[in-house]
Amino acid sequence: MAPRIDPIEDATAPAAVQERFRVAEQRGAPNSTLLRILAKDPNSLSSFYDSWQQIFYAGRHVDHGLKEIVRVRMARLRLCGY
């Protein structure tokens, strides 16, 4: 079995990071567990989360239909029943 990286505990994260977790859980994306793992390195979390926000929410740069195609493709690559 591949090694696993444990996510951080919410209580150990700064309030701004906890807010990112909350927003992700509310929206259902990005995966909040991934964010909790990335939060072990604040630069990685910021880079990923800020890019995600700009592409999928703030900038509206990606058409919603294309976002759904990407989500389905990602799920299929991981053998998820999405």
Phi and psi in degrees as GROMACS dihedral restraints (atoms count N, CA, C in turn):
[ dihedral_restraints ]
;  ai    aj    ak    al  type     phi  dphi    fc
    3     4     5     6     1   -68.3    20    10
    4     5     6     7     1   145.4    20    10
    6     7     8     9     1   -62.5    20    10
    7     8     9    10     1   151.3    20    10
    9    10    11    12     1  -115.4    20    10
   10    11    12    13     1   147.1    20    10
   12    13    14    15     1  -103.6    20    10
   13    14    15    16     1   122.3    20    10
   15    16    17    18     1   -75.4    20    10
   16    17    18    19     1   134.7    20    10
   18    19    20    21     1   -70.3    20    10
   19    20    21    22     1   159.2    20    10
   21    22    23    24     1   -75.0    20    10
   22    23    24    25     1   159.5    20    10
   24    25    26    27     1   -79.8    20    10
   25    26    27    28     1   138.6    20    10
   27    28    29    30     1   -54.4    20    10
   28    29    30    31     1   -39.4    20    10
   30    31    32    33     1   -63.1    20    10
   31    32    33    34     1   -22.0    20    10
   33    34    35    36     1   -87.5    20    10
   34    35    36    37     1    -9.4    20    10
   36    37    38    39     1   -89.8    20    10
   37    38    39    40     1   146.5    20    10
   39    40    41    42     1   -61.5    20    10
   40    41    42    43     1   159.0    20    10
   42    43    44    45     1   -56.1    20    10
   43    44    45    46     1   -40.0    20    10
   45    46    47    48     1   -64.5    20    10
   46    47    48    49     1   -36.5    20    10
   48    49    50    51     1   -72.1    20    10
   49    50    51    52     1   -40.6    20    10
   51    52    53    54     1   -60.0    20    10
   52    53    54    55     1   -35.2    20    10
   54    55    56    57     1   -64.5    20    10
   55    56    57    58     1   -39.1    20    10
   57    58    59    60     1   -61.6    20    10
   58    59    60    61     1   -42.3    20    10
   60    61    62    63     1   -60.4    20    10
   61    62    63    64     1   -44.9    20    10
   63    64    65    66     1   -62.4    20    10
   64    65    66    67     1   -46.2    20    10
   66    67    68    69     1   -62.7    20    10
   67    68    69    70     1   -43.1    20    10
   69    70    71    72     1   -62.3    20    10
   70    71    72    73     1   -42.1    20    10
   72    73    74    75     1   -66.3    20    10
   73    74    75    76     1   -38.2    20    10
   75    76    77    78     1   -65.1    20    10
   76    77    78    79     1   -43.4    20    10
   78    79    80    81     1   -79.3    20    10
   79    80    81    82     1   -26.8    20    10
   81    82    83    84     1    87.4    20    10
   82    83    84    85     1     5.5    20    10
   84    85    86    87     1  -163.9    20    10
   85    86    87    88     1   147.3    20    10
   87    88    89    90     1   -66.8    20    10
   88    89    90    91     1   168.1    20    10
   90    91    92    93     1   -56.4    20    10
   91    92    93    94     1   122.4    20    10
   93    94    95    96     1   -68.5    20    10
   94    95    96    97     1   -26.8    20    10
   96    97    98    99     1   -67.8    20    10
   97    98    99   100     1   -39.7    20    10
   99   100   101   102     1   -59.4    20    10
  100   101   102   103     1   -43.6    20    10
  102   103   104   105     1   -61.8    20    10
  103   104   105   106     1   -39.2    20    10
  105   106   107   108     1   -66.5    20    10
  106   107   108   109     1   -30.2    20    10
  108   109   110   111     1   -75.4    20    10
  109   110   111   112     1   -45.8    20    10
  111   112   113   114     1   -62.8    20    10
  112   113   114   115     1   -26.5    20    10
  114   115   116   117     1   -65.7    20    10
  115   116   117   118     1   -12.7    20    10
  117   118   119   120     1   -63.7    20    10
  118   119   120   121     1   -25.8    20    10
  120   121   122   123     1  -124.8    20    10
  121   122   123   124     1   100.5    20    10
  123   124   125   126     1   -52.9    20    10
  124   125   126   127     1   -34.4    20    10
  126   127   128   129     1   -66.0    20    10
  127   128   129   130     1   -40.0    20    10
  129   130   131   132     1   -65.0    20    10
  130   131   132   133     1   -44.4    20    10
  132   133   134   135     1   -60.2    20    10
  133   134   135   136     1   -48.3    20    10
  135   136   137   138     1   -62.1    20    10
  136   137   138   139     1   -45.1    20    10
  138   139   140   141     1   -60.0    20    10
  139   140   141   142     1   -48.3    20    10
  141   142   143   144     1   -65.8    20    10
  142   143   144   145     1   -52.2    20    10
  144   145   146   147     1   -64.7    20    10
  145   146   147   148     1   -44.0    20    10
  147   148   149   150     1   -63.6    20    10
  148   149   150   151     1   -40.2    20    10
  150   151   152   153     1   -64.2    20    10
  151   152   153   154     1   -44.4    20    10
  153   154   155   156     1   -58.2    20    10
  154   155   156   157     1   -46.6    20    10
  156   157   158   159     1   -59.4    20    10
  157   158   159   160     1   -45.8    20    10
  159   160   161   162     1   -66.0    20    10
  160   161   162   163     1   -41.8    20    10
  162   163   164   165     1   -75.4    20    10
  163   164   165   166     1   -44.6    20    10
  165   166   167   168     1   -98.4    20    10
  166   167   168   169     1   -19.3    20    10
  168   169   170   171     1  -128.3    20    10
  169   170   171   172     1   -61.5    20    10
  171   172   173   174     1   -67.9    20    10
  172   173   174   175     1   -49.5    20    10
  174   175   176   177     1   -85.8    20    10
  175   176   177   178     1   -18.4    20    10
  177   178   179   180     1    52.3    20    10
  178   179   180   181     1    37.7    20    10
  180   181   182   183     1   -77.7    20    10
  181   182   183   184     1   -22.8    20    10
  183   184   185   186     1  -112.1    20    10
  184   185   186   187     1   127.1    20    10
  186   187   188   189     1   -59.1    20    10
  187   188   189   190     1   141.7    20    10
  189   190   191   192     1   -57.9    20    10
  190   191   192   193     1   -41.3    20    10
  192   193   194   195     1   -60.1    20    10
  193   194   195   196     1   -41.3    20    10
  195   196   197   198     1   -66.4    20    10
  196   197   198   199     1   -38.8    20    10
  198   199   200   201     1   -59.3    20    10
  199   200   201   202     1   -41.5    20    10
  201   202   203   204     1   -66.6    20    10
  202   203   204   205     1   -39.3    20    10
  204   205   206   207     1   -61.7    20    10
  205   206   207   208     1   -43.1    20    10
  207   208   209   210     1   -62.6    20    10
  208   209   210   211     1   -44.8    20    10
  210   211   212   213     1   -60.7    20    10
  211   212   213   214     1   -44.7    20    10
  213   214   215   216     1   -64.4    20    10
  214   215   216   217     1   -43.2    20    10
  216   217   218   219     1   -62.3    20    10
  217   218   219   220     1   -43.7    20    10
  219   220   221   222     1   -61.8    20    10
  220   221   222   223     1   -41.9    20    10
  222   223   224   225     1   -64.1    20    10
  223   224   225   226     1   -43.3    20    10
  225   226   227   228     1   -65.4    20    10
  226   227   228   229     1   -38.2    20    10
  228   229   230   231     1   -62.1    20    10
  229   230   231   232     1   -28.0    20    10
  231   232   233   234     1   -99.5    20    10
  232   233   234   235     1    12.1    20    10
  234   235   236   237     1    56.8    20    10
  235   236   237   238     1    36.1    20    10
  237   238   239   240     1   -91.3    20    10
  238   239   240   241     1   146.8    20    10
  240   241   242   243     1   -82.8    20    10
  241   242   243   244     1    20.9    20    10
